[in-house]
Amino acid sequence: MNSYLILAIIVAVIAILVLIYFSAVTKLKNYKERMDAAESIIDTNLNKKLDLIISINTEVKKVTGKKDYLKDYVSIRDLIITNNEKDLKLDEAIKLINELTDDYEELNKDKEFVKKMNSLRLVEESLVAAKISFNQNALKSNQLIKTIPYNIVAKLSKCRIRSFYNTNKTDSDETF
């Protein structure tokens, strides 16, 4: 009779461990799927942002006399860099565009330029929203991965701590 009791306890403990494992895997997987979805939106919007900057470059060249101020940023698509790095480079391009609009008032009068800048603003808003979503899910996931039993499950399922996207914009970044 004792052996049946011991066997029942062992089976119950194994069942509880399996339940904990699958519960933890499911929770971590849900956060990963949310982060992947947000990262997909981020990637799409970064590409839109780059396309708009390239298009804006054409307008800038028209007004500034064919000088190619943004040539270093146009080639970003060819670089193998992270989305964070791409975003920082594109933000530099936007700062430069903002400086050019201060130097060349004719840019603000160009309807195509203004239209593209408004599109850029909308893309940036969508990008910030996706970054916030990603960061919220990454924060929760990272906190789970640092706690027991999730840290064990994370190692077994090769989940990793994710870094955050920068969502802090200064007033000069928001000017457009």
Residue pairs with C-beta under 8 A, 6 or more apart in sequence:
20 149
21 149
21 153
21 156
24 144
24 149
24 150
24 153
25 153
25 157
27 144
27 150
28 141
28 144
28 145
28 150
28 153
28 154
28 157
28 159
31 137
31 138
31 140
31 141
31 144
32 141
32 159
34 133
34 137
35 134
35 137
35 138
35 141
35 162
38 130
38 131
38 133
38 134
38 137
39 83
39 130
39 134
41 126
41 127
41 130
41 133
42 83
42 87
42 127
42 130
42 131
42 134
42 165
43 83
45 123
45 126
45 127
45 130
46 83
46 86
46 87
46 90
46 127
47 77
48 123
49 90
49 120
49 123
49 124
49 127
50 73
50 76
50 77
50 86
50 90
52 116
52 119
52 120
52 123
53 70
53 73
53 74
53 90
53 93
53 94
53 97
53 120
54 70
54 74
55 116
56 70
56 97
56 113
56 116
56 117
56 120
57 68
57 69
57 70
57 71
57 73
57 74
59 107
59 110
59 112
59 113
59 116
60 69
60 70
60 97
60 100
60 104
60 107
60 113
61 67
61 68
62 110
63 104
63 106
63 107
63 110
63 113
64 100
64 104
69 96
69 100
70 93
70 96
70 97
73 89
73 90
73 92
73 93
73 96
76 86
76 89
76 90
79 86
81 89
83 165
84 163
84 165
84 166
87 127
87 165
87 166
88 166
91 173
94 120
94 173
94 176
95 172
95 173
97 117
98 172
98 175
98 176
100 107
101 107
101 108
107 113
108 114
117 176
120 176
121 176
124 176
128 167
128 169
131 165
131 166
131 167
132 167
134 164
134 165
135 164
135 165
135 167
138 162
138 163
138 164
139 164
141 159
141 162
142 161
142 162
144 150
144 154
145 151
145 154
145 159
145 160
145 161
146 161
153 159
154 160
